[in-house]
Amino acid sequence: MRPTPDDSSEALARGAVATAGAALLAASALAGALAWRHMSLMADICGSALTAHCGWCAATVALAAAGLGGLAWALRPAPGRAPA
């Protein structure tokens, strides 16, 4: 039989994951700014014609997806409880 987590440990986990999600979104914004700067230095948009996507473009998308996933997990209804 699995022990059920109490409300304080669940709240702590949700807060930690929400904080990590917010930090990932901030890192995504930074990577997006660096991607934009990289594109302006190349005078071309990444991924167009013969120019490949740079690592900053991939990092922007990956960090944004991870951050949104973390926030979605932290804000989901608690398992076994009816939403209010």
Backbone torsions as a table, in degrees:
resi	resn	phi	psi	omega
1	MET	NA	129.2	-179.1
2	ARG	-83.8	134.9	174.9
3	PRO	-72.0	143.7	178.1
4	THR	-89.1	135.6	178.9
5	PRO	-68.9	143.9	177.4
6	ASP	-78.6	170.6	-175.0
7	ASP	-64.2	-33.2	-177.0
8	SER	-70.1	-39.3	179.6
9	SER	-71.2	-34.4	177.1
10	GLU	-68.2	-40.5	178.4
11	ALA	-65.2	-37.9	177.8
12	LEU	-64.8	-43.4	179.1
13	ALA	-64.2	-43.3	179.0
14	ARG	-63.6	-40.7	178.1
15	GLY	-65.3	-40.6	179.1
16	ALA	-66.0	-42.1	179.8
17	VAL	-69.3	-37.4	177.2
18	ALA	-65.6	-39.1	177.1
19	THR	-65.0	-42.5	177.3
20	ALA	-64.0	-39.1	177.7
21	GLY	-63.3	-41.5	177.8
22	ALA	-65.5	-38.7	177.7
23	ALA	-66.0	-38.3	177.4
24	LEU	-65.9	-38.0	177.0
25	LEU	-67.0	-36.6	176.1
26	ALA	-65.9	-40.4	177.1
27	ALA	-65.5	-34.6	176.8
28	SER	-64.9	-40.0	177.7
29	ALA	-64.0	-40.7	177.3
30	LEU	-64.4	-44.5	178.5
31	ALA	-63.8	-36.1	177.1
32	GLY	-64.8	-39.5	177.6
33	ALA	-65.5	-39.9	178.1
34	LEU	-68.4	-36.0	176.1
35	ALA	-64.2	-42.4	179.0
36	TRP	-62.5	-41.5	178.4
37	ARG	-65.4	-40.1	178.1
38	HIS	-62.5	-41.4	178.6
39	MET	-65.6	-37.2	179.8
40	SER	-70.4	-32.1	176.8
41	LEU	-69.7	-34.2	178.9
42	MET	-81.5	-15.5	-175.8
43	ALA	59.2	36.6	179.4
44	ASP	-155.8	156.5	178.1
45	ILE	-89.1	132.0	179.3
46	CYS	-59.7	138.3	177.0
47	GLY	87.9	-2.5	179.3
48	SER	-93.9	138.0	177.0
49	ALA	48.9	-111.2	-174.8
50	LEU	-95.0	-2.7	-178.2
51	THR	-90.7	122.8	179.3
52	ALA	-80.4	161.6	175.0
53	HIS	-68.7	140.6	177.5
54	CYS	-86.6	170.2	179.4
55	GLY	-64.9	-28.6	-180.0
56	TRP	-67.5	-35.2	177.9
57	CYS	-64.0	-46.6	179.6
58	ALA	-64.7	-39.7	-179.9
59	ALA	-65.1	-38.0	179.2
60	THR	-59.5	-48.2	-178.2
61	VAL	-68.0	-44.6	-177.8
62	ALA	-64.9	-43.0	179.8
63	LEU	-68.1	-37.6	177.9
64	ALA	-65.4	-42.5	179.1
65	ALA	-64.4	-42.5	178.9
66	ALA	-65.6	-41.3	178.9
67	GLY	-64.8	-43.4	178.6
68	LEU	-67.7	-36.2	176.5
69	GLY	-64.5	-41.2	177.1
70	GLY	-63.9	-43.3	178.7
71	LEU	-67.1	-38.2	178.0
72	ALA	-64.0	-39.8	178.1
73	TRP	-65.4	-42.7	-177.4
74	ALA	-68.0	-28.9	-176.7
75	LEU	-96.7	0.1	-178.5
76	ARG	-70.4	158.3	177.2
77	PRO	-65.9	148.3	179.3
78	ALA	-65.4	140.3	-179.9
79	PRO	-65.0	137.7	178.6
80	GLY	82.6	3.7	179.2
81	ARG	-121.3	142.4	178.3
82	ALA	-75.5	137.6	178.2
83	PRO	-64.9	146.2	-177.3
84	ALA	-80.2	NA	NA
